[in-house]
């Protein structure tokens, strides 16, 4: 399988010298095209830090990262460009912009990437239809349920056709019915698209549908 | 999504409106302060420039040595001592010397003691309205409504001369022709009116015969405050002023009209208005600080939104431009509203306020620059938000 993102001995420490906390410790892993990768582990095991490193939000203390065949040069590269073109993010707290409608929340991701407004609007409508919100496009986040907001987040994460979507505890703030619905959405999107999904979760239900499961403990992959 | 910054502003409209109103009030204050100073400068120049215009060829103003002119200090001259000046080549022989009294006074107008400047001069010479001002719109003291005062009995200064009790006032005093002004206990009958003839702080000028002025403000002594020399055609006022200082038998100071204007501006406007100028600069800084602080506080409130934008790929430039667009809109709206407020307030202000287009443009440009600078610093700080905040909200 084609590796989209590969980490080589990647380590992230927070703090200085002896008091430093090693959040991710020498991790080697890959994410492959079209796969559903589930990252599990207890709180504080380093799951979120790892996805932040893989998604170029954090810079590693040591090690290297290869995205789409090219090693990330942290000194000279604009990491925001990687974030808008190569990866997408879904957050536990949904994090939609409160003054924008569902449609605009998806469009803004494409606006950041410089896509023309008309094209962005067409694509945003397609994505919102794909996540099951064709009739909620003009609603603001406050007018949507938690599950609906998280669906909008998925549409936003997919807006720029990323290689990988990182979802950080996407069901943690949802009730069981909405959680199940989001799980189904992830599976559906994974089957319909070639995009890989890396989902950080405690939800055991995803185990059965995952292509691969990574267990983390103390910053290491077991 | 060209207007995402406008949607954000609409969402936080209460704060935006308050910021715009704050900027508008400060801009209006800055403009009004500038307008007051401009009005004072115009009033400070007006009398001397009118006399300069009357003289056509330039003037030299004589005063007691080291008095700094009668407009800045205390000057008493006896014109008889200055007769020697008639022999100087640069002095216009048609109107060789014009004695003038220019003194602050407290006349009673409409039963109320008020401030005024008494201008005593000889009709037919320089220093106040002439016959020409009754008909010629280009004349410096035009229009004179009514008539000029009667002249004193003699051309020279004789104590036995009975001063005519007549005065010309500005129409804004509210006095009608035939009414009286009381000055040093003597009633002076209003025979004519000027329009817009003031000294600084809207102090009305009371034009009268020089003997009347001597009687009312100088206890009838036959001295004058200043003597005006009309420069002969082809002669340089500055050269004549220097020549007078050198050749005069009595020690006098001589200033050109331009120098007198500078002395008046320095003494009546620039020096006392230093504090106002400093206040204007402080208000500008306050405007920039308000915009910067509100921008900063607002961006601190939406720190997670900014973190999310950065997490989904927004560059620092994108975030800064979003915030700066809001700063530009807020400041621009504040400036426009402030200019409108200043123009409206200038019309009802108790003293002369001159808000000009050029001053408004200058204030707009400086305010925009100050606010953009403050906003830029706040925006740069906001753009430095760690996108990790999107993951855990802290």
Interface residues (C-beta under 8 A of the other chain):
Chain A: X48 X52 X57 X58 X78 X80 X81 X83 X84 X85 X88 X89 X91 X92 X93 X95 X97 X98 X99 X100 X104 X107 X108 X109 X111 X112 X113 X117 X120 X156 X157 X160 X168
Chain B: X1 X2 X4 X7 X8 X10 X11 X304 X305 X308 X309 X310 X311 X312 X313 X314 X315 X316 X318 X387 X388 X390 X391 X392 X393
